[in-house]
Amino acid sequence: GEALLRLVGRVEEGMSGCGFRKEGRVYKAHMTVGRFRVPPRDVDMLSLERLKTGFAAESIVLYESVLDQGGAEYFKAGEFGFGV
């Protein structure tokens, strides 16, 4: 809701102060569960679609993604609680 949009605005303002460009599109909350270059043949994408569900979060973790020839490496940059 509104708290998430305020958080997104604060993060974007802070990052733009560090030299990052602001996103040119409206923020849409999402969570990356998996990523692959070529989809495996044995994954039924329609079945995965049925797994959609709601959840409650107590914190958010910010990761830095560093790409190299072997793929991405992820480093935890910080964790921020929601005070729930």
PEDAZI-V981830 format. One record per helix or strand. SS is the DSSP state (a for helix, b for strand). FROM is the first residue (numbers start at 1). TO is the last residue. If there is no record, write none. Layout:
BEGIN
ss=SS from=FROM to=TO
ss=SS from=FROM to=TO
END
This chain:
BEGIN
ss=a from=2 to=16
ss=a from=45 to=49
ss=b from=59 to=68
ss=b from=71 to=81
END
